[in-house]
């Protein structure tokens, strides 16, 4: 192998490296987001457990709040947690595919088989496609996250309660 071939191989391998770096940056933010949703799930579950121990027969507003926590907020948070969990799995898969692409590039250059260039492109596009799908899922989760906030704040917001009565 000549030094020109080695330089060419390294420069071709840099495209998947850039994509892996982008995946890692996105992944770091999502891990924080996933932890925040998980912590919120735990606190809502703890609030449900503490409200379940109290006699709510003389406070109907708290009984409604408990019902909303159990039947609206908790399932919504679980669904969002599930989506972000799948997104993180998708990003890890995209990273794995892009690493495999780096090996395929090196093999294609070392062996010199022309049809491997098409395999390199297909593997790269597969990794980018998985990343794109994961980002679309995150966009969906973020659009629906507003609902969770509305459900939680709805019971304590005076303006919300005034609109509710009308």
Secondary structure, DSSP 8 states (H G I E B T S, - for coil): --HHHHHHHHHHHHHHHHHHHHHHHHHHHHHHHHHHHHHHHHHHHHHHHHHHTS--TT-HHHHHHHHHIIIIIHHHHHHHHHHHHHHHHHHHHHHHHHHHHHHHHHHHHHH--THHHHHHHHHHHHHHHHHHHHHHHHHHHHHHHHHHHHHHHTTT-HHHHHHHH-
